[in-house]
Amino acid sequence: MFATNILLAVAWVALTGSPLSTGLPIGFVLGYGMLWITRPAHGDTRYLKRVPRVVGFAFFFLKELLVSTARVTYDVLTPRNHMRPGIIALPLDARTETEILILSSLITLTPGSLSLDVSPDRKVLYVHEMYITDPQETRDKMKKGLERRLLEILR
């Protein structure tokens, strides 16, 4: 289905003569719409459910990235130190190496947090956070936000 969507997007660019920078995303959205409309012909596939989740995750992660960047920037630029650093143990629902790798990479990409290590049994991820007011609240935010949304996409 993804390949079909890409082919529809490329066909859109070829038919309209629009540049790739604007035509390809528009063609991708239109192609997804065509696949969604014709879903009775090919059945409900995971792809049709996964694309909105991926887009939602991208916006969620972008928001988290902007908020954490603003927080770290504010802390760096102001004379008073607002940090409350600590290391938390994050119990994992992610089981495969790929899921754990992507989760730990996304945590590390977010300013103010850093993935440190995974337990030998792969059930706990150790994360250094710059701003911990309540360890359980920080843990819940990572589990219910980033990990849950990521696993919805990957599974």
C-alpha angles and dihedrals in degrees: 000000000000091000090049090050091051091048090051090050092050090047089052091053091048094048097045097036090224121153117266093243093065105015098055097057091044090048090049092053092045091046091051088051091052091050090048092050092049095045093114088064096053101022132245106304130190088244093068090053095041099055095064089047092052091050091047091048091050091054091044093051092045090054091048090048093051094046094049092044090053091048094051092043091052091049092050095047098045122076094229119078113233097177123124101178125191146142120253131192109229113200107221131228087179109097110173124074090243093054092047092046094051092045093049091046092052091048090051092048090058110088113244096030134079132184108229110177146335121233116250091251091051093235099110132047117199113218131185111217126189095205115044117157095156118013093207092051091050090048092049092048091055094044098044095038117031103016097042094048092045093051091049087061099042099044 
